[in-house]
Amino acid sequence: MSFVRPEARAALWRWREAITGACALGFGLWWALTGAALTRWIGVVVALAALALLLAGVQRGRFRGQSDGMGVVRTDEGQVAYFGPLSGGIVAFTEITELAYDPSGKPAYWILSQRGQEDLYIPVDASGAEALFDVFTRLPGLKTEQVLRVMAHPPASKTVLWTRSSAPAIGHH
């Protein structure tokens, strides 16, 4: 029997890194301010690391949404795979040439493009879609804040968020 409502549990799970970072930051600051003079620097280091975790956790929490939509996203061995009831596919991280957000569907979709392949449409609420955050942060030059802004304030139409400016020709790596 659980004493925590499912909505509260979901909220805690969504913001888990930020909560952990905030707790560690508090501990680090407490240690830095009240610890023995010779070990206060450890508290400062803990606080700085916790601040980085807190900031990253806030970004991840903002990215995560509902994950009870159609299909399943898996990331493994340098690939994104989406298995849905009507479509699916696999895209290699290193071969992604374009990332777009399309709010016209219900729900909205991420569109991953790869040269020579059909685009991969992934609902933002697909099970496991939160793993896309790590994939997107690997795209050189993509601004995470731009992705989060588009999710918070969806545009009226499809928006390209990132393009590989120097995508190699097929067969050249």
C-alpha positions as CSV (number, residue, x, y, z in Angstrom):
1,M,0.0,0.0,0.0
2,S,1.3,3.4,-1.0
3,F,0.8,6.5,1.1
4,V,1.8,8.8,-1.8
5,R,-0.7,9.8,-4.4
6,P,0.2,8.6,-8.0
7,E,0.2,12.3,-9.2
8,A,2.7,13.3,-6.4
9,R,4.8,10.2,-7.1
10,A,4.9,11.1,-10.8
11,A,5.9,14.7,-10.0
12,L,8.7,13.6,-7.7
13,W,9.9,11.1,-10.3
14,R,9.8,13.8,-13.0
15,W,12.0,16.2,-11.0
16,R,14.2,13.6,-9.3
17,E,17.6,15.0,-10.4
18,A,16.6,18.5,-9.4
19,I,15.4,17.4,-6.0
20,T,18.6,15.4,-5.4
21,G,20.7,18.4,-6.5
22,A,18.8,20.7,-4.2
23,C,19.3,18.4,-1.2
24,A,22.9,17.9,-2.0
25,L,23.3,21.7,-2.5
26,G,21.8,22.3,1.0
27,F,24.2,19.7,2.5
28,G,27.2,21.2,0.7
29,L,26.4,24.7,1.8
30,W,25.8,23.5,5.4
31,W,29.2,21.7,5.3
32,A,30.9,24.8,3.8
33,L,29.5,27.1,6.4
34,T,29.6,25.0,9.6
35,G,32.3,22.4,8.9
36,A,35.8,22.3,10.4
37,A,38.1,24.9,8.9
38,L,40.2,22.3,7.1
39,T,37.3,20.6,5.4
40,R,35.1,23.5,4.4
41,W,36.5,23.4,0.9
42,I,34.9,19.9,0.5
43,G,31.6,21.5,1.3
44,V,32.2,24.1,-1.4
45,V,33.1,21.4,-3.9
46,V,30.0,19.4,-3.0
47,A,27.8,22.5,-3.3
48,L,29.2,23.3,-6.8
49,A,28.7,19.8,-8.0
50,A,25.2,19.8,-6.5
51,L,24.4,23.1,-8.3
52,A,25.4,21.6,-11.6
53,L,23.1,18.6,-10.9
54,L,20.3,20.9,-9.8
55,L,20.5,22.9,-13.1
56,A,20.7,19.8,-15.2
57,G,17.8,18.3,-13.3
58,V,15.7,21.3,-13.9
59,Q,16.3,21.0,-17.7
60,R,15.5,17.3,-17.6
61,G,12.4,17.9,-15.6
62,R,11.2,20.5,-18.0
63,F,11.8,18.0,-20.9
64,R,9.9,15.1,-19.3
65,G,6.2,15.1,-19.8
66,Q,3.6,12.5,-19.9
67,S,5.0,9.1,-21.0
68,D,1.8,7.2,-21.5
69,G,1.4,7.8,-25.2
70,M,1.6,5.6,-28.1
71,G,4.7,3.6,-28.8
72,V,8.0,3.0,-27.1
73,V,11.3,4.8,-27.5
74,R,14.6,2.9,-26.9
75,T,18.1,4.3,-27.1
76,D,20.9,1.7,-27.2
77,E,24.3,1.3,-28.9
78,G,24.2,4.7,-30.5
79,Q,20.7,4.4,-32.0
80,V,17.2,5.8,-31.3
81,A,14.5,3.2,-32.0
82,Y,10.8,4.0,-32.0
83,F,8.2,1.2,-32.0
84,G,4.7,2.5,-32.5
85,P,1.4,1.0,-33.4
86,L,1.4,2.5,-36.8
87,S,5.0,3.3,-37.6
88,G,8.5,3.0,-36.3
89,G,12.1,3.0,-37.2
90,I,15.7,3.4,-36.1
91,V,18.1,6.3,-36.5
92,A,21.8,6.3,-35.6
93,F,22.8,9.2,-33.3
94,T,25.7,10.2,-35.5
95,E,23.6,10.1,-38.7
96,I,20.9,12.5,-37.6
97,T,20.8,15.4,-40.1
98,E,17.9,17.3,-38.7
99,L,15.7,17.6,-35.6
100,A,12.3,19.2,-35.8
101,Y,9.3,19.6,-33.6
102,D,5.8,19.3,-35.1
103,P,2.9,20.5,-32.9
104,S,0.2,19.6,-35.5
105,G,-0.3,16.1,-34.2
106,K,-2.1,15.1,-31.1
107,P,0.3,14.7,-29.4
108,A,3.1,16.7,-30.9
109,Y,6.0,14.9,-32.6
110,W,9.8,14.9,-32.7
111,I,11.0,14.4,-36.2
112,L,14.4,12.9,-36.6
113,S,15.8,12.9,-40.1
114,Q,18.7,10.8,-41.5
115,R,20.1,11.0,-45.0
116,G,18.7,8.3,-47.3
117,Q,16.0,7.2,-44.8
118,E,12.4,8.1,-44.1
119,D,11.9,10.6,-41.3
120,L,11.3,9.1,-37.9
121,Y,8.2,10.6,-36.1
122,I,8.2,10.1,-32.4
123,P,5.3,11.3,-30.2
124,V,6.6,13.5,-27.4
125,D,4.6,11.4,-24.9
126,A,5.8,8.0,-26.1
127,S,6.9,5.7,-23.4
128,G,10.7,6.2,-22.9
129,A,10.7,9.6,-24.8
130,E,12.6,11.2,-21.9
131,A,15.7,9.3,-23.2
132,L,15.7,11.6,-26.2
133,F,17.0,14.4,-24.0
134,D,20.4,12.7,-23.8
135,V,20.3,12.1,-27.6
136,F,19.5,15.8,-28.3
137,T,22.3,17.0,-26.0
138,R,24.8,15.0,-28.2
139,L,23.8,17.0,-31.3
140,P,26.6,19.5,-31.8
141,G,25.5,23.1,-31.4
142,L,21.9,22.4,-30.3
143,K,20.7,24.7,-27.6
144,T,18.9,22.7,-25.0
145,E,17.0,25.9,-23.9
146,Q,15.6,26.2,-27.4
147,V,14.2,22.7,-27.3
148,L,12.6,23.4,-23.8
149,R,11.2,26.7,-25.0
150,V,9.5,25.0,-28.0
151,M,8.0,22.4,-25.8
152,A,6.7,25.0,-23.3
153,H,5.3,27.4,-26.0
154,P,4.6,25.2,-29.1
155,P,4.9,27.1,-32.4
156,A,2.0,27.1,-34.9
157,S,3.7,24.8,-37.4
158,K,6.7,22.4,-37.8
159,T,9.9,24.0,-36.5
160,V,13.4,22.9,-37.3
161,L,15.5,23.0,-34.2
162,W,18.8,21.7,-35.4
163,T,20.4,20.9,-38.7
164,R,23.8,19.2,-39.2
165,S,25.6,21.9,-41.1
166,S,28.3,19.6,-42.3
167,A,26.4,16.4,-42.7
168,P,28.8,14.0,-44.6
169,A,27.7,12.5,-47.9
170,I,26.5,9.0,-47.8
171,G,29.4,6.6,-47.4
172,H,31.8,9.2,-46.2
173,H,32.6,9.4,-42.5
